[in-house]
Amino acid sequence: MTFDLAVIGAGPAGYAAAFEAASLGVSVALAERAELGGTCLNRGCIPTKMLLGATQPMEDLAAQARVKTLSGEIAANLDVLQTRKERLVSATRKAMRQRLKDAGVTLLMGEASFTGPNSLRVQSALDRTDVEFSKAIIATGARPALFPGMEADHERVLDSDDFLEIREAPASLIVVGAGFIGLETAQIAHRLGVGRLTLVDAMDRVAPAEDPEISAALMSIFKRRKWSFKLSARVASLKAEGQGVRLELDSGEILEADKALVAVGRKPSTEGLELEAAGLAADARGFLPVDESLRTSESIYAIGDVNGRMQLAHAAEHQASYAARHAAGKETAPYAPGPTPSIIYGDPEVMRVGALAAELLAAGESPEVSKAMLVSNPIAQAHASTQGFVKVVWRDGRVAGVTAVGTGVSRFTVAASMMVQERWRREDAESMMFPHPTLDEALKEALLAERKAG
């Protein structure tokens, strides 16, 4: 079979690339070895958000109970939650398959591997398909990373995929990794009734990629929930023992729990691709290096998590659209992502787009920052969730970054992205009408607040 474009991987990046290319009149083959939707739909961002969304009323009630306006109890039915999640994910996969068919994309289910610079084979349990292509896109994503001594047994020592399939919450849980995966899954565990929750990280703060003030705010909120933290702590070993797990730190300290979740990040999925047959090679970390046009060779692109630029589904989809257009000859300029927003979901949420003050300082610049606390916002007050703030980072009198922490702050993301993209000045904020009362007014207050050295 011969195609203009072969796409390997049907996650957010591969699916978007195949659909975009087909809409441009390109003949497309899309190979997927497991399930349409990839990690994001099946074992990542979508299931996580379904579980967080379904259990959010528990946080809302807890907030009102703290100020004595409401009382009562909400209990999660984990078995029903998982069944509903599976039904919704399955329906989405079915809709994706139909949409690809309607677009004229040839879907090949099986393991794809290169047989040459412009050829590959797709091997399933039943048959093999040989494909010749003019251009190809590798969009094989990433999988949970595990370090030696912390291998998952998938029963008591879990990876993030395992955690999203549990049908019964353990009484106690150790979470290794306090980045966005660890924090989101820990919040799910807390809502599902895990009584003793311990987070372990080698870094000296949670959410280490975020503004230090964000990390401090998160710690304050989670400590009120009686979570325990072991920071600046390296794991020597983690294994199932008896009816639970035993974690030993380099310091010699021993932690025990019913289960452990290893959430130390993700690594690229390139196994089985036979990269050398296409003249390709991964870097020392396993990622596929790409040029300014997202190409890893003259005719092959690498997009999404597999190229290591930004491990976010929306970044992958943005790269996919560009790569499809470039492969079709509709795009010639270098890839320019613009501001890339990121969100840690749950309650509180963390939103960030653009530069952090620390990043600009490290680059030798002199940023300014302005900030507004949520405690004075009427919507935050109405929801009895006033912990948090919005911070704006300024470069030469223009908005260079926005970050926020608190209940519902993800709703700022699109507006903040536009402000960073358009490099807003104070006058832009002054001329914009913000509705009242809204949480958005905290963003306006931060834009108009007194600036201080970053």
C-alpha positions in Angstrom: 0.0 0.0 0.0 1.3 3.5 -0.9 0.4 6.7 0.9 1.5 10.3 0.8 1.7 10.3 4.6 2.0 7.5 7.2 1.3 8.4 10.8 2.4 6.1 13.7 0.4 6.5 16.8 -3.3 7.5 17.2 -3.0 9.6 20.4 -3.8 13.3 20.4 -0.8 14.1 18.1 -1.2 11.3 15.6 -5.0 11.5 15.4 -4.9 15.3 14.8 -2.1 15.0 12.2 -3.9 12.3 10.3 -7.2 14.2 10.3 -5.6 17.5 9.3 -3.6 15.9 6.5 -6.7 14.1 5.1 -8.6 17.4 5.1 -5.8 18.8 2.8 -6.3 16.1 0.3 -3.4 14.0 1.4 -3.7 10.2 1.3 -3.1 9.0 4.9 -2.4 5.7 6.7 -2.7 5.8 10.5 -1.1 2.9 12.5 -2.0 2.2 16.1 -0.8 -0.8 18.1 -3.3 -0.5 21.0 -6.2 1.9 21.3 -7.3 5.0 19.5 -6.7 8.1 21.7 -3.4 7.0 23.1 -2.4 7.6 26.7 -4.3 10.9 27.0 -7.8 9.4 26.3 -7.3 5.9 27.8 -4.9 6.2 30.7 -4.1 9.8 31.2 -5.6 13.3 31.1 -9.2 12.3 30.2 -9.7 9.6 32.9 -7.9 11.7 35.4 -10.2 14.7 34.7 -13.3 12.5 34.8 -12.4 11.3 38.3 -11.5 14.7 39.5 -14.6 16.3 37.9 -17.0 13.6 39.4 -15.5 14.1 42.9 -15.3 17.9 42.9 -18.5 18.3 44.9 -16.7 16.7 47.8 -14.2 19.6 47.8 -17.1 22.1 47.4 -18.9 20.6 50.4 -15.7 20.5 52.5 -15.1 24.2 51.8 -18.6 25.2 52.8 -18.4 23.0 55.9 -15.3 24.8 57.0 -17.3 28.1 57.2 -20.3 26.2 58.7 -22.7 27.1 55.8 -23.3 23.5 54.8 -23.0 20.1 56.4 -23.4 16.6 55.2 -21.5 13.8 53.5 -20.7 12.7 49.9 -19.3 9.3 49.3 -17.7 8.2 46.0 -18.8 5.0 44.4 -15.5 4.0 42.8 -16.8 1.0 41.0 -19.6 3.1 39.3 -17.1 5.9 38.6 -14.8 3.5 36.8 -17.6 1.9 34.8 -18.8 5.3 33.7 -15.2 6.4 32.8 -14.8 3.2 30.7 -18.1 3.8 28.9 -17.3 7.4 28.0 -13.8 6.5 26.9 -15.1 3.7 24.8 -17.7 6.0 23.2 -15.0 8.5 22.4 -12.8 5.9 20.7 -15.8 4.8 18.6 -16.5 8.4 17.5 -12.8 8.8 16.6 -12.9 5.7 14.4 -15.9 6.9 12.6 -14.5 10.4 12.1 -11.3 9.0 10.6 -13.3 6.8 8.3 -15.4 9.7 7.1 -12.2 11.7 6.5 -10.8 8.9 4.3 -8.0 7.9 6.6 -6.9 4.3 6.3 -6.6 2.9 9.9 -4.1 0.1 10.4 -4.3 -1.7 13.8 -1.0 -3.3 14.7 2.7 -2.7 15.6 4.4 -0.4 13.2 8.1 -0.6 12.5 10.3 0.9 9.8 11.7 -1.2 7.1 13.5 1.6 5.3 13.6 5.4 5.0 10.3 5.5 3.2 8.7 2.2 4.2 7.2 0.5 7.2 5.2 -2.6 8.1 2.2 -2.9 10.4 2.0 -6.3 12.1 -1.1 -7.4 13.9 -1.9 -10.8 15.4 -3.7 -11.7 12.2 -1.9 -10.1 9.3 0.9 -7.8 8.1 0.6 -4.7 5.9 3.5 -3.2 4.1 3.3 0.6 3.6 5.3 2.9 1.3 5.2 6.6 2.1 6.5 9.9 0.9 6.4 11.4 4.4 5.8 10.0 7.9 5.0 11.3 11.3 6.1 9.5 14.5 3.6 10.3 17.2 4.1 7.4 19.6 3.8 9.4 22.8 5.3 8.4 26.1 4.8 5.8 28.9 5.3 5.9 32.7 8.9 6.2 33.7 10.2 3.8 36.4 13.6 3.9 38.1 15.6 0.9 39.1 14.5 -0.2 42.5 11.0 1.2 42.0 9.6 -1.2 39.4 5.8 -1.6 39.4 4.3 -5.0 40.2 0.9 -3.5 39.1 -0.8 -4.8 42.3 0.7 -3.0 45.2 3.4 -0.9 43.5 1.5 1.0 40.9 2.3 3.2 37.9 -0.1 6.0 36.9 -1.8 3.6 34.4 -2.6 1.1 37.2 -3.9 3.8 39.5 -6.6 4.9 37.1 -8.0 1.4 37.0 -8.3 0.7 40.8 -11.7 -0.4 41.9 -11.0 -0.1 45.7 -9.2 2.7 47.4 -6.4 1.6 49.8 -6.4 2.8 53.4 -2.9 4.3 52.9 -0.9 5.3 49.9 2.6 6.5 49.2 3.0 8.7 46.1 6.5 8.9 44.7 6.7 12.1 42.7 5.1 15.5 43.5 4.9 16.9 40.0 1.6 17.4 38.2 0.9 13.6 37.8 1.6 12.9 41.4 -0.4 15.9 42.7 -3.5 15.2 40.5 -3.6 11.5 41.4 -3.0 12.3 45.1 -6.0 14.5 45.0 -8.1 11.7 43.5 -6.9 9.3 46.2 -7.7 11.9 48.9 -11.3 12.2 47.6 -11.7 8.5 47.3 -11.1 8.1 51.0 -7.4 7.2 51.3 -6.8 8.0 55.0 -3.1 8.3 55.1 -1.4 9.9 52.1 2.4 10.5 51.9 4.1 12.3 49.0 7.8 11.7 48.4 10.0 13.7 46.1 13.7 14.3 45.5 13.1 18.0 45.0 12.8 20.4 47.9 9.2 21.4 47.0 6.1 20.1 45.3 5.3 21.2 41.8 9.0 22.1 41.3 8.4 23.3 37.7 6.1 26.1 39.0 6.8 29.4 40.7 8.1 28.9 44.3 5.2 30.8 45.7 2.8 28.4 43.9 4.6 25.5 45.5 4.3 27.1 49.0 0.6 27.7 48.5 0.0 24.1 47.5 1.9 22.8 50.5 -0.1 25.0 52.8 -3.4 23.7 51.4 -2.4 20.0 51.3 -1.0 20.1 54.8 -4.4 21.3 56.0 -5.7 18.0 54.5 -3.3 16.1 56.8 -1.1 14.9 53.9 2.5 14.0 54.8 5.5 15.0 52.8 9.0 13.7 52.4 10.9 16.3 50.3 14.6 16.4 49.3 14.3 12.7 49.8 15.7 10.1 47.4 14.2 6.6 47.2 16.6 3.7 47.8 14.1 0.9 47.2 10.4 0.3 46.9 8.8 -3.1 46.9 5.8 -5.1 47.9 6.2 -6.7 51.3 3.6 -8.8 53.1 0.2 -7.2 52.6 1.6 -3.7 51.8 4.6 -1.9 50.4 7.9 -0.9 52.0 9.8 2.2 50.9 13.3 2.9 52.1 14.9 6.4 51.6 18.6 7.0 51.1 18.6 8.3 54.7 17.6 4.9 55.9 14.1 6.0 56.9 11.4 3.4 56.2 7.8 4.2 55.0 5.1 1.7 54.9 1.6 1.7 53.3 -1.0 -0.5 51.7 0.0 0.6 48.2 2.5 2.9 46.4 2.1 4.9 43.2 5.2 5.8 41.2 4.6 9.1 39.4 8.1 10.2 38.5 7.3 11.3 35.0 7.1 9.7 31.5 9.6 8.6 28.9 9.2 8.4 25.1 7.8 5.3 23.5 10.0 4.3 20.6 10.5 0.6 21.3 9.8 -1.6 18.4 9.9 1.1 15.8 13.2 -0.2 14.3 14.5 3.4 14.0 17.8 2.4 12.5 16.1 1.0 9.4 14.9 4.5 8.6 18.3 6.1 9.5 16.9 7.5 12.8 18.4 7.6 16.3 17.1 8.7 19.6 19.1 11.0 21.9 20.6 9.9 25.2 17.2 10.4 27.0 15.3 8.4 24.4 13.7 11.4 22.6 13.8 11.9 18.9 15.6 15.2 18.1 13.9 17.4 15.6 14.8 20.5 13.5 12.9 23.8 13.3 10.2 22.1 11.2 9.8 19.2 13.6 11.6 16.8 11.3 13.8 14.1 12.6 14.9 13.3 9.1 14.3 14.8 5.6 11.0 13.0 5.3 10.0 11.9 8.8 8.6 14.2 11.6 8.5 13.5 15.3 5.8 15.2 17.3 4.3 15.3 20.7 5.8 13.6 23.8 8.2 11.6 21.7 10.3 14.6 20.7 10.6 15.8 24.3 9.8 19.5 23.6 6.7 19.7 25.8 4.8 16.7 27.2 1.3 18.1 27.0 -1.6 16.9 24.9 -2.5 20.4 23.6 1.2 21.0 22.6 1.1 17.7 20.8 -2.0 18.6 18.9 -0.5 22.0 18.0 2.6 20.4 16.6 0.5 17.8 14.8 -1.4 20.5 12.9 1.8 22.2 11.8 3.5 18.9 10.8 0.6 17.8 8.7 0.5 21.2 6.9 4.3 21.1 6.4 4.2 17.6 5.0 1.4 18.6 2.6 3.4 21.6 1.4 1.0 24.1 3.0 3.5 25.4 5.6 7.1 26.5 5.0 7.9 28.7 8.0 9.7 27.2 11.1 7.4 25.8 13.8 6.5 28.6 16.3 4.4 27.3 19.2 3.8 30.7 20.9 2.9 30.7 24.6 2.2 27.2 25.9 -0.3 27.0 28.8 -0.1 24.3 31.4 -2.6 23.4 34.2 -2.5 21.2 37.3 -6.1 20.2 37.8 -7.9 19.5 41.0 -8.7 21.8 43.9 -6.7 23.9 44.0 -5.7 24.3 40.4 -2.5 25.8 39.1 -2.5 27.7 35.8 0.6 29.0 34.0 1.4 30.5 30.6 4.5 32.3 29.5 7.6 33.1 31.6 8.2 32.8 35.3 10.1 35.6 37.0 12.8 33.2 38.0 13.3 32.2 34.4 13.8 35.8 33.3 16.1 36.5 36.2 18.2 33.5 35.3 18.5 34.9 31.8 19.9 38.1 33.1 16.7 40.2 32.7 15.0 42.4 35.3 11.3 41.4 35.4 8.6 42.9 37.5 5.7 41.1 39.1 2.2 42.2 40.3 -0.1 40.1 42.3 -3.7 39.8 43.5 -4.9 37.6 46.3 -8.1 35.6 45.9 -9.2 36.4 49.4 -10.8 39.6 48.2 -12.6 38.1 45.2 -16.4 37.8 45.6 -16.6 34.5 43.7 -13.8 32.9 45.7 -15.6 34.1 48.8 -18.9 32.7 47.7 -17.3 29.3 47.2 -15.5 29.6 50.5 -12.2 28.9 48.7 -10.1 32.0 49.1 -6.6 30.6 49.3 -4.5 31.4 46.3 -3.4 34.3 44.1 -2.8 35.5 40.6 0.6 36.7 39.6 1.6 38.6 36.5 5.2 38.7 35.2 6.2 41.8 33.3 9.1 42.4 30.8 9.7 46.0 29.7 6.2 47.0 30.7 4.5 44.2 28.9 2.9 40.9 30.1 5.4 38.1 29.8 3.7 35.5 31.9 0.7 34.8 34.1 0.4 32.1 36.8 -2.3 31.4 39.4 -3.2 29.0 42.1 -6.6 28.4 43.7 -10.1 27.0 43.1 -11.1 27.4 39.5 -8.1 29.4 38.2 -7.9 27.2 35.1 -10.7 29.4 33.7 -8.1 32.2 33.3 -6.0 30.1 30.8 -7.2 31.3 27.4 -7.4 34.9 28.4 -4.0 34.8 30.0 -2.6 33.1 26.9 -3.9 35.9 24.7 -2.5 38.5 27.1 1.0 36.9 26.9 0.7 36.3 23.1 -0.3 40.0 22.5 2.2 41.3 25.1 -0.5 43.4 27.0 0.4 46.7 28.6 -1.4 48.1 31.7 -3.5 50.3 29.3 -4.9 47.2 27.7 -6.2 45.9 31.0 -7.6 49.3 31.9 -9.6 49.4 28.6 -10.9 45.9 28.9 -14.3 45.4 30.6 -14.3 42.5 33.0 -17.7 41.2 34.2 -18.7 41.4 37.8 -18.8 39.4 39.9 -16.4 36.9 38.5 -13.2 35.1 39.4 -11.7 36.9 36.3 -11.6 40.1 38.3 -8.7 38.7 40.2 -6.8 38.6 36.9 -7.7 42.2 36.3 -6.6 43.2 39.8 -3.3 41.4 39.3 -2.7 43.3 36.0 -3.4 46.7 37.7 -1.6 46.0 41.0 1.6 47.7 41.9 4.6 46.1 40.3 7.7 45.1 42.2 11.0 43.7 41.2 10.7 40.0 40.3 
